[in-house]
Amino acid sequence: MYPSVAAVPQHWAELRKPVERVAALQLASLTTLHLLNTTPHFYKFFIVHCSFAPIGSRPMSRLLNILVCFTLILGPLCVGSYFGEWRWPLIYAATTTGLLALVFARPKKAGGRVSFSVLLTLLLLIAAQGYWMHYNTGTVFIENEIIGTVHYFWQFLPLESQPYPEYVGGVDQAEGWDRLSYILPCLLIVLAVRQMVASRVLSLRVLCGTIFWTGVAVATLGLVQRYTGAEGIYWSDDLILKNRPLFFGPYRSPGIATSYMNLGLALGLSHLLATTRRLSRRKDAKPTQPLFICIGLIILFTGAMTAGSKAGTVFAVSTLILWFVMNWRAVFSMLRNATSLLPSGSPHERNIIFSAIAAAGIFGVLSLGATVTERWEKSIDNDHQTLQVRNIANSVQLKMIDQPEWGWAGYGPGSFFPLFPFHVSQEEGKALNSKWVYSHNDHLQTLVEWGWAGTGCFVLLIGGGPTILLTELINEALSKKRRHRTGNLFYFRGIAIAMFICLLHATVDFPFQIESIAITFAALLGAAWAGKSLRSNEE
């Protein structure tokens, strides 16, 4: 099946046991929750009599809110949490938050039980397939290593201790665990945030506001680094790739940085609408919060436009256009009502403030956009070579899924990196001319690694959340009776746009291979699955 030269000694198989125990623990937690969900009386008895804090208690609700916010802030600022030892604090925080939320956050109403059961089933199927492929791995990948007197370079050695050789399995334990170690916490976060939002433990305002302000922090750091001429992340040369010196904020890739900032941009725009509407209904309201949000949006948009990613600039502009199309009525309503927040109540003062905000954004983009302008000019001169190279990589992946070894379960999580070179022709290799750790197309990479079964579950999982949100938005527009709070409708649109733009960006980049972005997206996905349970008549 794969190139091999010798049987792997038994000690190689021993290396996988600790990580298998951790993966089994995370999978068991999801399975246990499914069993408890089917036996609600036992669940209630267990929680009431065995926990140290009752469901919905204020201290536990505050703790869960703090943990979720801490996790969402930690991921991006901890050097993106996607390489080396920097990834583990986020993984531990997400796993802890997810497990605690699943135990202590449970909706009081029975509404949404069907969607919850569907969601839980999809998560279990994905976790089970990933764990099985990791457990039943039949080979070990050697990138460049000397064992004994033999030098192995980019080779697969068969494992003598494969549990079930007659069944499908992964291609390497280490590469598989590198992916599963954050995918499993992401699955926990999806379910946990869904439960927290549905039980009113976590509000959309807190969730979206946290992601927005974290995005502002990322953009601020990147702009300061760009202004000061920093040569490394946090001004440290050890946190960048020597052959790829271009970075932005805490991320080693401008494309990945803009993918995260565009998430925050869509949510921040909706956060501005929701905050302005909420404050305009108060008698003693002040414009402080909306003005700070506007400043944050200027910083975020400037960062997304000037980070250096060509695709990032396109998707930043697309975010603005799509968001305005979906919220234009609310935007004009906000402009009319904004005068009630000003001390003078003058529309002239309002116009001056918004004109100054727009001018500041334009000035920031023009003054700091040299990097992305140079990259666009270079791309045009080279006939968009980077896009052509990624199209070649896409064609190679299509060849990979056309092989007889590829089946319903794919090649296994983490298999793209070691297997990709074996399917590249000599002519394609000249064009690619580099080591491809990620495919720059997360959708095709998922199909390669997870097969049609796993990919189908991911499609239902990721597509189900936005579908629920759009259904609620359409029903709200067609119904004469108000079912949702207006502020939540703004957040619904922001979440749907943020997820759509991120999925679109994943066709030319690899945001879902980055732990901090994947877990942030998982939190939004969990909130989307809770959309129906937020109807006002169910409170």
Secondary structure per residue as TSV (DSSP state, phi and psi in degrees):
chain	resnum	aa	ss	phi	psi
A	1	M	-	360.0	-49.0
A	2	Y	-	-126.4	155.0
A	3	P	-	-58.1	133.6
A	4	S	-	-149.4	159.6
A	5	V	-	-129.2	-26.5
A	6	A	S	-162.6	164.6
A	7	A	-	-77.3	142.3
A	8	V	B	-80.8	135.9
A	9	P	-	-59.0	161.6
A	10	Q	H	-63.0	-30.6
A	11	H	H	-65.2	-21.5
A	12	W	H	-65.1	-39.0
A	13	A	H	-68.4	-27.4
A	14	E	H	-68.2	-23.8
A	15	L	T	-66.5	-20.9
A	16	R	T	-87.1	-12.6
A	17	K	H	-63.8	-45.9
A	18	P	H	-59.9	-43.6
A	19	V	H	-70.0	-30.4
A	20	E	H	-64.8	-37.2
A	21	R	H	-65.0	-41.1
A	22	V	H	-64.8	-45.0
A	23	A	H	-63.1	-40.3
A	24	A	H	-63.9	-36.4
A	25	L	H	-64.0	-43.7
A	26	Q	H	-67.6	-40.1
A	27	L	H	-66.0	-39.3
A	28	A	H	-64.9	-33.8
A	29	S	H	-64.9	-40.8
A	30	L	H	-66.2	-41.6
A	31	T	H	-64.6	-42.4
A	32	T	H	-61.7	-41.3
A	33	L	H	-62.4	-38.0
A	34	H	H	-62.7	-41.8
A	35	L	H	-66.3	-40.3
A	36	L	H	-67.1	-35.1
A	37	N	H	-65.9	-31.5
A	38	T	H	-80.4	-10.3
A	39	T	-	-128.1	75.2
A	40	P	H	-61.2	-33.0
A	41	H	H	-67.3	-41.2
A	42	F	H	-66.1	-39.6
A	43	Y	H	-58.5	-48.2
A	44	K	H	-62.2	-41.7
A	45	F	H	-63.3	-43.3
A	46	F	H	-62.5	-46.3
A	47	I	H	-66.6	-45.4
A	48	V	H	-68.7	-38.8
A	49	H	H	-98.0	-17.6
A	50	C	H	-113.2	-10.3
A	51	S	-	-96.5	159.4
A	52	F	S	-90.2	-7.0
A	53	A	S	-143.2	134.7
A	54	P	-	-70.5	157.4
A	55	I	T	-61.8	135.3
A	56	G	T	81.8	1.1
A	57	S	-	-65.9	145.9
A	58	R	H	-62.3	-43.8
A	59	P	H	-60.8	-42.2
A	60	M	H	-68.8	-38.5
A	61	S	H	-61.8	-42.4
A	62	R	H	-65.0	-41.4
A	63	L	H	-62.1	-44.0
A	64	L	H	-64.4	-39.9
A	65	N	H	-61.5	-43.8
A	66	I	H	-63.2	-42.8
A	67	L	H	-65.1	-42.6
A	68	V	H	-63.4	-46.9
A	69	C	H	-63.3	-41.4
A	70	F	H	-61.6	-43.2
A	71	T	H	-63.2	-44.9
A	72	L	H	-68.7	-29.5
A	73	I	H	-81.1	-40.5
A	74	L	H	-60.9	-44.2
A	75	G	H	-53.4	-59.8
A	76	P	H	-66.5	-40.9
A	77	L	H	-76.5	-18.5
A	78	C	T	-85.9	58.8
A	79	V	G	54.0	36.4
A	80	G	G	77.7	-14.1
A	81	S	G	58.6	40.0
A	82	Y	-	-134.9	23.0
A	83	F	S	-160.1	146.9
A	84	G	G	58.6	-146.6
A	85	E	G	-73.5	-11.2
A	86	W	G	-70.5	-17.0
A	87	R	G	-83.6	-23.7
A	88	W	H	-73.0	-35.2
A	89	P	H	-57.0	-40.9
A	90	L	H	-67.4	-41.9
A	91	I	H	-62.6	-44.1
A	92	Y	H	-65.2	-42.7
A	93	A	H	-64.9	-43.2
A	94	A	H	-65.3	-41.5
A	95	T	H	-64.9	-45.2
A	96	T	H	-62.4	-46.4
A	97	T	H	-61.1	-45.1
A	98	G	H	-61.9	-45.3
A	99	L	H	-66.3	-43.3
A	100	L	H	-64.5	-41.5
A	101	A	H	-66.0	-36.7
A	102	L	H	-66.1	-30.5
A	103	V	H	-80.4	-42.7
A	104	F	H	-105.4	-6.9
A	105	A	-	-113.9	112.9
A	106	R	-	-143.1	126.8
A	107	P	-	-58.3	140.1
A	108	K	S	-75.8	-30.7
A	109	K	S	-89.2	155.9
A	110	A	-	-83.7	-4.9
A	111	G	T	-61.9	143.2
A	112	G	T	82.3	12.3
A	113	R	H	-65.8	-36.2
A	114	V	H	-65.0	-48.3
A	115	S	H	-63.3	-36.1
A	116	F	H	-64.3	-42.9
A	117	S	H	-64.6	-41.0
A	118	V	H	-63.0	-46.3
A	119	L	H	-59.5	-47.7
A	120	L	H	-63.3	-39.7
A	121	T	H	-63.0	-43.6
A	122	L	H	-62.5	-43.4
A	123	L	H	-63.1	-41.3
A	124	L	H	-65.4	-40.6
A	125	L	H	-64.0	-43.3
A	126	I	H	-64.5	-46.3
A	127	A	H	-63.4	-41.4
A	128	A	H	-65.3	-43.5
A	129	Q	H	-64.7	-45.1
A	130	G	H	-61.7	-43.6
A	131	Y	H	-66.6	-40.2
A	132	W	H	-63.6	-45.1
A	133	M	H	-63.3	-35.2
A	134	H	H	-70.8	-43.6
A	135	Y	H	-66.4	-38.9
A	136	N	T	-98.1	29.1
A	137	T	-	-61.3	135.5
A	138	G	-	-106.2	-8.9
A	139	T	E	-138.1	168.9
A	140	V	E	-128.1	137.1
A	141	F	E	-93.5	127.9
A	142	I	E	-112.1	111.6
A	143	E	E	-77.5	-52.1
A	144	N	E	-163.7	97.7
A	145	E	E	-154.5	148.3
A	146	I	E	-105.1	119.9
A	147	I	E	-115.4	113.5
A	148	G	T	69.8	-118.1
A	149	T	T	-111.1	6.3
A	150	V	E	-105.2	131.6
A	151	H	E	-97.2	115.1
A	152	Y	E	-102.0	131.1
A	153	F	E	-132.6	116.5
A	154	W	E	50.9	60.6
A	155	Q	E	-132.5	157.1
A	156	F	E	-110.2	129.3
A	157	L	E	-110.7	134.5
A	158	P	E	-71.2	143.1
A	159	L	B	-90.0	125.0
A	160	E	T	-68.0	-24.5
A	161	S	T	-102.9	26.2
A	162	Q	-	-60.8	125.3
A	163	P	S	-58.0	-48.0
A	164	Y	-	-134.5	83.7
A	165	P	T	-61.8	-23.5
A	166	E	T	-77.8	-11.0
A	167	Y	S	-110.1	166.1
A	168	V	-	-65.8	151.4
A	169	G	-	-158.6	171.9
A	170	G	-	-77.4	-178.1
A	171	V	S	-108.5	-14.9
A	172	D	-	-163.1	131.0
A	173	Q	H	-65.6	-45.9
A	174	A	H	-65.7	-46.5
A	175	E	H	-64.7	-39.0
A	176	G	H	-63.9	-43.3
A	177	W	H	-69.3	-31.0
A	178	D	H	-57.8	-35.8
A	179	R	H	-82.8	-46.9
A	180	L	H	-66.8	-27.2
A	181	S	H	-63.8	-20.5
A	182	Y	H	-113.8	-21.8
A	183	I	H	-67.5	-42.8
A	184	L	H	-62.7	-45.5
A	185	P	H	-60.1	-34.4
A	186	C	H	-61.1	-42.0
A	187	L	H	-63.1	-39.4
A	188	L	H	-63.0	-42.0
A	189	I	H	-65.0	-39.9
A	190	V	H	-56.5	-51.0
A	191	L	H	-69.3	-40.2
A	192	A	H	-65.2	-46.5
A	193	V	H	-66.3	-36.5
A	194	R	H	-58.6	-45.3
A	195	Q	H	-67.6	-39.5
A	196	M	H	-66.9	-42.1
A	197	V	H	-69.1	-43.2
A	198	A	H	-65.4	-30.7
A	199	S	T	-90.9	4.7
A	200	R	T	66.7	17.2
A	201	V	S	-74.5	-35.3
A	202	L	S	-122.8	126.8
A	203	S	-	-93.2	155.4
A	204	L	H	-64.0	-31.0
A	205	R	H	-63.1	-43.4
A	206	V	H	-68.6	-45.0
A	207	L	H	-62.5	-53.1
A	208	C	H	-69.3	-37.4
A	209	G	H	-63.3	-39.2
A	210	T	H	-63.6	-45.8
A	211	I	H	-65.4	-39.8
A	212	F	H	-61.8	-51.1
A	213	W	H	-69.2	-28.9
A	214	T	H	-67.3	-39.3
A	215	G	H	-61.6	-38.6
A	216	V	H	-62.4	-41.0
A	217	A	H	-63.2	-41.6
A	218	V	H	-61.7	-46.1
A	219	A	H	-65.1	-41.1
A	220	T	H	-61.7	-45.5
A	221	L	H	-60.6	-44.9
A	222	G	H	-63.8	-41.4
A	223	L	H	-67.5	-39.1
A	224	V	H	-65.5	-42.0
A	225	Q	H	-61.5	-42.7
A	226	R	H	-65.0	-40.5
A	227	Y	H	-68.9	-37.2
A	228	T	H	-88.1	-3.1
A	229	G	T	71.6	32.8
A	230	A	-	-60.5	144.0
A	231	E	S	-106.0	9.2
A	232	G	S	-166.2	164.5
A	233	I	B	-64.1	133.4
A	234	Y	T	52.1	33.5
A	235	W	T	59.9	30.6
A	236	S	B	-121.2	125.0
A	237	D	G	-70.5	-17.8
A	238	D	G	-76.8	-11.2
A	239	L	G	-102.7	15.6
A	240	I	S	-128.9	162.8
A	241	L	B	-83.5	128.6
A	242	K	T	-63.6	-32.4
A	243	N	T	-86.4	-6.1
A	244	R	B	-134.7	79.4
A	245	P	-	-74.3	-10.3
A	246	L	-	-77.3	125.3
A	247	F	-	-146.8	171.8
A	248	F	B	-154.4	126.3
A	249	G	T	61.0	-136.0
A	250	P	T	-87.1	4.4
A	251	Y	B	-104.5	140.8
A	252	R	S	-80.8	-3.1
A	253	S	-	-133.0	126.5
A	254	P	H	-60.4	-33.5
A	255	G	H	-63.3	-41.3
A	256	I	H	-70.5	-37.8
A	257	A	H	-61.6	-44.1
A	258	T	H	-69.5	-30.8
A	259	S	H	-61.0	-41.7
A	260	Y	H	-70.8	-42.5
A	261	M	H	-65.3	-32.4
A	262	N	H	-68.8	-30.8
A	263	L	H	-59.3	-49.4
A	264	G	H	-65.6	-31.8
A	265	L	H	-65.5	-47.5
A	266	A	H	-62.4	-41.8
A	267	L	H	-70.7	-36.4
A	268	G	H	-66.2	-37.9
A	269	L	H	-62.6	-43.2
A	270	S	H	-69.0	-33.8
A	271	H	H	-63.1	-36.6
A	272	L	H	-64.2	-45.6
A	273	L	H	-61.9	-48.0
A	274	A	H	-64.1	-41.9
A	275	T	H	-67.8	-44.0
A	276	T	H	-63.0	-42.8
A	277	R	H	-65.3	-40.7
A	278	R	H	-65.0	-42.4
A	279	L	H	-74.0	-32.2
A	280	S	H	-67.4	-14.9
A	281	R	T	-89.8	-0.7
A	282	R	S	-101.0	149.5
A	283	K	T	-77.1	-36.3
A	284	D	T	-103.2	25.3
A	285	A	-	-69.9	148.9
A	286	K	-	-123.7	155.9
A	287	P	S	-82.7	10.7
A	288	T	H	-59.7	-52.5
A	289	Q	H	-62.1	-50.3
A	290	P	H	-58.4	-37.7
A	291	L	H	-65.9	-41.8
A	292	F	H	-63.2	-39.7
A	293	I	H	-63.9	-40.7
A	294	C	H	-61.1	-42.7
A	295	I	H	-62.1	-43.2
A	296	G	H	-61.6	-38.8
A	297	L	H	-65.9	-38.4
A	298	I	H	-61.6	-46.1
A	299	I	H	-62.8	-43.7
A	300	L	H	-66.0	-45.4
A	301	F	H	-66.1	-40.7
A	302	T	H	-62.0	-41.8
A	303	G	H	-63.1	-44.1
A	304	A	H	-64.6	-34.7
A	305	M	H	-81.5	-23.6
A	306	T	H	-114.8	2.2
A	307	A	S	-62.5	-33.4
A	308	G	S	121.6	2.5
A	309	S	-	-96.1	124.5
A	310	K	H	-67.7	-46.3
A	311	A	H	-64.3	-35.8
A	312	G	H	-61.8	-38.5
A	313	T	H	-67.1	-40.0
A	314	V	H	-62.8	-43.2
A	315	F	H	-75.4	-26.8
A	316	A	H	-66.2	-46.0
A	317	V	H	-64.9	-40.3
A	318	S	H	-61.5	-37.4
A	319	T	H	-61.0	-46.2
A	320	L	H	-61.5	-45.8
A	321	I	H	-64.9	-48.4
A	322	L	H	-64.1	-40.7
A	323	W	H	-64.7	-41.4
A	324	F	H	-66.4	-39.3
A	325	V	H	-60.6	-38.7
A	326	M	H	-83.2	-14.2
A	327	N	H	-130.6	19.3
A	328	W	H	-63.3	-35.5
A	329	R	H	-63.4	-44.4
A	330	A	H	-66.3	-32.9
A	331	V	H	-64.2	-47.6
A	332	F	H	-67.0	-34.3
A	333	S	H	-65.4	-39.1
A	334	M	H	-63.9	-41.3
A	335	L	H	-63.9	-37.2
A	336	R	H	-68.2	-40.4
A	337	N	H	-85.5	-9.1
A	338	A	G	-64.2	-25.8
A	339	T	G	-64.3	-25.6
A	340	S	G	-69.4	-16.6
A	341	L	G	-90.1	-13.3
A	342	L	S	-89.0	145.4
A	343	P	S	-58.1	-39.6
A	344	S	S	-85.9	-20.7
A	345	G	-	67.9	19.2
A	346	S	-	-89.6	131.8
A	347	P	H	-67.6	-27.1
A	348	H	H	-65.6	-42.8
A	349	E	H	-62.7	-39.1
A	350	R	H	-61.6	-45.3
A	351	N	H	-63.8	-38.6
A	352	I	H	-63.9	-43.7
A	353	I	H	-63.4	-47.5
A	354	F	H	-69.1	-32.9
A	355	S	H	-66.0	-39.9
A	356	A	H	-65.7	-38.5
A	357	I	H	-64.0	-45.3
A	358	A	H	-63.6	-41.5
A	359	A	H	-64.5	-39.5
A	360	A	H	-62.9	-41.4
A	361	G	H	-63.4	-45.0
A	362	I	H	-63.8	-42.9
A	363	F	H	-63.2	-41.6
A	364	G	H	-62.9	-42.7
A	365	V	H	-66.1	-43.7
A	366	L	H	-69.5	-36.8
A	367	S	H	-78.5	-25.3
A	368	L	H	-116.8	13.3
A	369	G	-	-94.8	17.7
A	370	A	H	-64.1	-40.0
A	371	T	H	-63.2	-50.0
A	372	V	H	-69.5	-31.1
A	373	T	H	-64.5	-44.0
A	374	E	H	-62.2	-38.9
A	375	R	H	-69.1	-36.8
A	376	W	H	-65.2	-43.7
A	377	E	H	-62.6	-41.9
A	378	K	H	-65.5	-39.2
A	379	S	H	-64.6	-41.0
A	380	I	H	-66.2	-40.6
A	381	D	H	-64.2	-33.4
A	382	N	T	-93.4	15.4
A	383	D	T	57.4	43.0
A	384	H	S	53.4	53.3
A	385	Q	H	-61.7	-39.0
A	386	T	H	-62.1	-36.7
A	387	L	H	-69.3	-38.1
A	388	Q	H	-64.3	-41.0
A	389	V	H	-63.2	-40.8
A	390	R	H	-68.7	-31.7
A	391	N	H	-65.6	-36.2
A	392	I	H	-65.1	-42.5
A	393	A	H	-62.0	-37.2
A	394	N	H	-63.4	-40.9
A	395	S	H	-66.5	-34.5
A	396	V	H	-64.4	-41.1
A	397	Q	H	-65.6	-34.8
A	398	L	H	-64.6	-34.4
A	399	K	H	-66.9	-35.9
A	400	M	H	-63.9	-39.3
A	401	I	T	-81.8	-3.1
A	402	D	T	-95.4	0.7
A	403	Q	S	-81.4	151.2
A	404	P	T	-65.1	-25.2
A	405	E	T	-70.0	-25.4
A	406	W	-	-78.6	131.6
A	407	G	-	-141.2	-151.7
A	408	W	T	-63.0	-27.4
A	409	A	T	-104.6	5.4
A	410	G	-	69.6	-160.7
A	411	Y	S	-90.9	-9.7
A	412	G	-	108.2	151.6
A	413	P	T	-56.5	136.5
A	414	G	T	79.3	8.1
A	415	S	-	-83.8	-16.8
A	416	F	H	-60.3	-48.1
A	417	F	H	-58.6	-51.2
A	418	P	H	-75.1	-28.6
A	419	L	H	-88.3	-25.0
A	420	F	G	-53.6	-46.9
A	421	P	G	-61.8	-27.7
A	422	F	G	-70.7	-15.2
A	423	H	G	-108.6	6.4
A	424	V	-	-94.6	125.9
A	425	S	-	-75.4	169.4
A	426	Q	H	-63.1	-40.8
A	427	E	H	-67.6	-41.5
A	428	E	H	-65.9	-35.9
A	429	G	H	-62.8	-34.7
A	430	K	H	-65.4	-35.7
A	431	A	H	-76.4	-39.5
A	432	L	H	-72.3	-53.2
A	433	N	-	54.6	36.6
A	434	S	S	-168.2	168.5
A	435	K	-	-83.9	124.0
A	436	W	-	-101.5	99.2
A	437	V	S	-76.0	-41.1
A	438	Y	S	-121.5	156.2
A	439	S	-	-84.6	-8.0
A	440	H	S	60.8	23.7
A	441	N	-	-155.9	91.8
A	442	D	H	-61.2	-30.2
A	443	H	H	-69.2	-45.1
A	444	L	H	-68.6	-38.3
A	445	Q	H	-63.0	-38.1
A	446	T	H	-62.9	-41.6
A	447	L	H	-63.7	-40.6
A	448	V	H	-63.3	-45.9
A	449	E	H	-84.5	-30.8
A	450	W	H	-111.4	-5.8
A	451	G	H	70.0	-176.5
A	452	W	H	-72.3	-27.3
A	453	A	H	-71.0	-53.5
A	454	G	H	-65.0	-41.7
A	455	T	H	-62.9	-39.6
A	456	G	H	-61.1	-40.5
A	457	C	H	-65.4	-40.4
A	458	F	H	-64.2	-38.9
A	459	V	H	-62.7	-44.8
A	460	L	H	-66.7	-39.3
A	461	L	H	-65.8	-52.2
A	462	I	H	-75.2	-34.8
A	463	G	H	-75.6	-25.3
A	464	G	H	-66.1	-39.6
A	465	G	H	-62.1	-57.9
A	466	P	H	-59.5	-32.9
A	467	T	H	-62.5	-41.2
A	468	I	H	-63.0	-44.1
A	469	L	H	-63.4	-47.3
A	470	L	H	-64.9	-35.8
A	471	T	H	-63.3	-42.9
A	472	E	H	-65.1	-39.5
A	473	L	H	-65.6	-41.9
A	474	I	H	-67.1	-44.9
A	475	N	H	-61.5	-36.9
A	476	E	H	-66.7	-38.2
A	477	A	H	-71.3	-32.3
A	478	L	H	-89.6	-21.6
A	479	S	-	-87.5	144.5
A	480	K	S	-79.6	-22.2
A	481	K	S	-94.2	131.7
A	482	R	-	-76.8	123.1
A	483	R	-	-103.0	-27.8
A	484	H	S	-123.1	152.7
A	485	R	-	-65.0	143.4
A	486	T	H	-60.6	-38.8
A	487	G	H	-59.9	-40.2
A	488	N	H	-66.5	-33.4
A	489	L	H	-63.9	-37.8
A	490	F	H	-60.5	-44.6
A	491	Y	H	-67.6	-35.6
A	492	F	H	-55.7	-47.8
A	493	R	H	-65.3	-42.6
A	494	G	H	-62.6	-42.8
A	495	I	H	-64.8	-44.3
A	496	A	H	-61.7	-43.1
A	497	I	H	-67.0	-44.1
A	498	A	H	-59.0	-44.5
A	499	M	H	-67.1	-41.0
A	500	F	H	-63.9	-45.8
A	501	I	H	-64.3	-39.1
A	502	C	H	-65.7	-41.5
A	503	L	H	-64.4	-36.6
A	504	L	H	-68.0	-41.5
A	505	H	H	-63.0	-29.8
A	506	A	T	-69.4	-8.3
A	507	T	T	-79.0	-16.8
A	508	V	T	-126.9	2.2
A	509	D	S	-146.8	-166.1
A	510	F	-	-134.0	52.2
A	511	P	G	-62.3	-31.4
A	512	F	G	-80.4	-3.2
A	513	Q	G	-91.6	-1.7
A	514	I	S	-103.1	121.4
A	515	E	H	-55.6	-45.9
A	516	S	H	-65.3	-38.8
A	517	I	H	-73.3	-40.1
A	518	A	H	-62.6	-42.4
A	519	I	H	-72.6	-35.8
A	520	T	H	-63.1	-44.6
A	521	F	H	-62.7	-39.0
A	522	A	H	-62.2	-38.4
A	523	A	H	-64.4	-42.7
A	524	L	H	-65.4	-37.6
A	525	L	H	-64.6	-40.7
A	526	G	H	-62.6	-40.6
A	527	A	H	-64.3	-37.6
A	528	A	H	-64.5	-40.6
A	529	W	H	-66.0	-18.4
A	530	A	T	-93.2	6.1
A	531	G	T	-55.3	-46.2
A	532	K	G	-65.9	-32.9
A	533	S	G	-72.5	-8.6
A	534	L	G	-91.5	8.4
A	535	R	-	-60.2	139.7
A	536	S	G	-63.2	-33.3
A	537	N	G	-74.6	-2.3
A	538	E	G	-105.2	1.7
A	539	E	-	-74.9	360.0
